[in-house]
Amino acid sequence: MTWPLWALCALTSVASATSPLQNVQPYAVTGDAIEKSLTGQAGDAKRGAELIQQRHKSLCVLCHSGPFPDPHLQGTLAPDLTGIGERLSAGQLRLRIVDTKRLNPASIMPTYYGVIANDKDTRVADGWRNKPVLTAEEIEDLVAYLQTLRR
């Protein structure tokens, strides 16, 4: 098992304690994007900046690097997020956070806004099942922050 998957499994107790049980609202995918906000409003970029660095909550920096503090703690398994706000629209970012597996079924990035109940999916720790990893508000905060990342 690679270390990011091990880390996700190790965080089971944290996920159980911090991930709210929430109903996932329906959303529409158009091409490679979810154009409409999951909450009906824009997220808060400041909260998104804080969330992206929380290794125990968003898990982003376990695999991604970017213009964040503590570069020695950032991952190299996934694309660098520097300048991502120039390369992808808010809708494209939203789909990649919500469910990147729609675009790349082999991705190791978890589905952040879905309820994972399949007991046969061994890549999901028990503490993360039947609830989304992030709330709709948290996803919108991340999208707002990632849109500010420009070269």
Rosetta blueprint (number, residue, H / E / L):
1 M L
2 T L
3 W H
4 P H
5 L H
6 W H
7 A H
8 L H
9 C H
10 A H
11 L L
12 T H
13 S H
14 V H
15 A H
16 S H
17 A H
18 T H
19 S L
20 P L
21 L L
22 Q L
23 N L
24 V L
25 Q L
26 P L
27 Y L
28 A L
29 V L
30 T E
31 G L
32 D L
33 A E
34 I L
35 E L
36 K L
37 S L
38 L L
39 T L
40 G L
41 Q L
42 A L
43 G L
44 D L
45 A H
46 K H
47 R H
48 G H
49 A H
50 E H
51 L H
52 I H
53 Q L
54 Q L
55 R L
56 H L
57 K L
58 S L
59 L L
60 C H
61 V H
62 L H
63 C H
64 H L
65 S L
66 G L
67 P L
68 F L
69 P L
70 D L
71 P H
72 H H
73 L H
74 Q L
75 G L
76 T L
77 L L
78 A L
79 P L
80 D L
81 L L
82 T L
83 G L
84 I H
85 G H
86 E H
87 R H
88 L L
89 S L
90 A H
91 G H
92 Q H
93 L H
94 R H
95 L H
96 R H
97 I H
98 V H
99 D H
100 T H
101 K H
102 R H
103 L L
104 N L
105 P L
106 A L
107 S L
108 I L
109 M L
110 P L
111 T L
112 Y L
113 Y L
114 G L
115 V L
116 I L
117 A L
118 N L
119 D L
120 K L
121 D L
122 T L
123 R L
124 V L
125 A L
126 D H
127 G H
128 W H
129 R L
130 N L
131 K L
132 P L
133 V L
134 L L
135 T L
136 A H
137 E H
138 E H
139 I H
140 E H
141 D H
142 L H
143 V H
144 A H
145 Y H
146 L H
147 Q H
148 T H
149 L L
150 R L
151 R L
